[in-house]
Amino acid sequence: MSSGRAPRRRSTLLAATVVAGVLVLSACSGGTKAGGGGNTNFVTGSGGISTVAKGDRTDAPKLDGATLNGEALDVTDYKGKVVVLNFWGSWCGPCRAEAKHFQKVSEETAAQGVQFVGINTRDPQRTNAVNFEQDFGVTYPSIYDPTGKLLLRFPKGTLNPQAIPSTVVVDRDGKLAARTLAALDAEKLRKMIDPLIAEK
């Protein structure tokens, strides 16, 4: 082996490692980047939660598919409820950190007309996602979306999920009302959904 090959291999390996690191960070981040350009009609607060005034909200896209246990689920069936959509993956550290908080708040708010729905994405093995829900005691349904096609149904410039985890809240009229691109604890999650519970 010539002496010139070893430095080339090291630099190629270093470049590959940097690219892989960027992909991991972009796929599983707690970032707070805003979506779309121009007049999007939403405001991002200091806690990284973007909200839209009731009169300016747009319809949520159709989100449907098979759940992790194989049952058909269509989010429009929950119209009349506040729907909390949590986009997650079993491979995502921040998703693990927030899972117990989402389960707790889902139990606390069920009687107030709130429905939680997970969107499991980029998990090539359904069993990984099922094990995640068992490990964290998650009882609300999750749609299995291994290729991330449901994320692409959100129009650009709306409260679209752009990272994993992301949380989007749909109001009782089926409109996009709030979003965060960061992991949430129970207190921040309640700050996000309590105003929508109170809406008439």
PyMOL commands that set and color helices and strands:
alter all, ss='L'
color gray80, all
select helices_A, chain A and resi 5-27+54-56+75-78+93-112+126-136+151-153+186-198
alter helices_A, ss='H'
color red, helices_A
select strands_A, chain A and resi 42-44+49-52+64-66+72-74+82-88+114-121+142-145+166-170+176-180
alter strands_A, ss='S'
color yellow, strands_A
deselect
rebuild
show_as cartoon
